[in-house]
Amino acid sequence: MEHYRERLSVPVRWWIIAAAAVITLYVIIAVPAGVGAGLAVAGIAAVLLTTLFIRYGGAVVAVDSEKLRAGRAVIEREYLGKAEALTGEAVRTAFGRDCDPAAYLVLRSYVRGAVRVEITDPQDPAPYWLIATRNPDRLAAALTADSVARS
């Protein structure tokens, strides 16, 4: 059973901007080169942007009783230490000047919150994971509740 699950999908405004860019490309190409060329360029741009947005926004953050999944990485809960919810300026400094280069990051520029999770596995080179989330308090609570590391 999952305690927490979130998909870090891109915001709607990105899709609106992408649609406006595709329409602009169509007009810029179609006027001098013809409708066919405009449709070809706009179609390619639409496919590329859609693929990019789906892949970038497809990152999942999930917590269950056995593991934490953040993006492509998975770690057993027994190797998790303290989970700290971050908001506002704390998020900017955590992803910026205070960020350890060895940390595992799941950064999404459009997400305002984050959670820093200590890694207690001596074999893991990452001292902590820093995970972007829209619900930092809920994610931190899911990581703290029933933690294998605390039993």
C-alpha positions in Angstrom: 0.0 0.0 0.0 1.3 3.4 -1.0 1.4 6.1 1.7 2.2 8.9 -0.8 2.2 9.3 -4.5 2.7 12.4 -6.7 3.5 12.9 -10.4 5.5 16.0 -11.0 3.7 16.9 -14.2 4.4 20.2 -15.9 1.9 23.0 -15.2 -0.9 23.9 -17.7 0.7 27.3 -18.5 3.6 25.4 -20.1 1.2 23.6 -22.4 -0.5 26.9 -23.3 2.9 28.5 -24.1 3.9 25.4 -26.2 0.6 25.6 -28.2 1.2 29.3 -28.9 4.8 28.5 -30.0 3.6 25.7 -32.3 0.9 28.1 -33.9 3.5 30.8 -34.3 5.9 28.4 -36.0 3.1 27.3 -38.3 2.3 30.9 -39.3 6.0 31.8 -39.7 6.6 28.8 -42.1 3.2 28.6 -43.8 3.1 32.3 -45.0 6.3 32.2 -47.1 6.7 28.4 -47.8 3.1 27.1 -47.9 0.6 25.3 -45.7 2.3 21.9 -46.1 5.6 23.1 -44.9 4.0 25.0 -42.0 2.1 21.9 -41.0 5.2 19.7 -41.2 7.3 22.1 -39.0 4.4 22.7 -36.5 3.7 18.9 -36.3 7.4 18.1 -35.6 7.5 20.9 -33.0 4.3 19.7 -31.3 5.6 16.1 -31.1 8.9 17.2 -29.7 7.4 19.5 -27.1 4.8 16.9 -26.1 7.4 14.2 -25.7 9.6 16.5 -23.7 6.8 17.6 -21.4 5.6 14.1 -20.8 9.1 12.8 -20.0 10.1 15.7 -17.8 6.8 15.9 -16.0 6.6 12.1 -15.7 8.7 11.9 -12.6 6.9 10.1 -9.8 7.5 10.5 -6.1 6.1 7.6 -4.2 6.4 6.2 -0.7 5.2 2.8 0.5 6.0 0.7 3.5 9.2 -0.7 1.9 10.7 2.0 -0.3 10.9 5.5 -1.6 10.8 6.2 -5.3 11.9 9.6 -6.6 12.2 9.9 -10.4 14.3 7.0 -11.7 15.8 6.1 -8.3 14.5 3.8 -5.6 15.8 3.2 -2.1 14.7 0.9 0.7 13.1 2.7 3.7 15.6 1.1 6.1 18.3 3.4 4.6 16.3 6.6 5.2 17.1 9.0 8.0 15.4 12.2 8.9 13.0 13.8 6.4 12.8 17.6 6.4 10.0 19.5 4.6 11.3 22.7 2.9 9.4 25.7 1.6 10.2 29.2 0.3 13.7 30.4 0.7 14.8 27.1 2.2 14.1 25.3 -1.1 16.1 27.9 -3.1 19.1 27.6 -0.9 18.8 23.8 -0.6 18.9 23.4 -4.4 21.4 26.3 -4.7 24.3 27.4 -2.6 23.8 24.8 0.2 23.4 21.8 -2.2 26.0 19.0 -1.8 27.3 17.9 -5.2 27.0 14.3 -4.2 23.3 14.6 -3.3 20.6 12.9 -5.4 18.3 15.6 -6.8 14.8 15.5 -8.3 14.5 19.1 -9.2 11.5 20.6 -11.1 11.7 24.4 -11.4 7.9 24.8 -11.4 7.5 23.0 -8.0 7.8 25.3 -5.0 8.4 22.8 -2.2 10.9 20.1 -1.5 11.9 17.4 1.1 15.5 16.6 2.1 15.9 12.9 3.2 19.0 11.8 4.9 20.6 8.6 3.5 22.0 6.3 6.2 23.4 3.6 3.9 27.2 3.7 4.2 27.6 2.3 0.7 25.5 5.1 -0.9 27.6 8.0 -2.1 24.7 10.4 -1.7 24.4 12.0 1.7 20.8 12.9 1.1 18.1 13.0 -1.5 16.5 16.4 -2.3 13.1 15.9 -3.9 10.8 18.5 -5.3 7.2 18.1 -4.3 4.0 20.1 -4.2 3.2 18.8 -0.8 6.4 18.8 1.3 4.6 18.3 4.7 2.7 15.3 3.4 5.7 13.7 1.8 7.8 14.2 5.0 5.0 12.8 7.1 4.8 9.7 4.8 8.5 9.2 5.1 8.4 9.6 8.9 5.3 7.5 9.6 6.0 3.8 10.2 9.6 4.2 9.1 11.6 1.0 9.1 14.6 3.0 10.2 12.8 4.0 13.4 11.5 0.5 14.3 
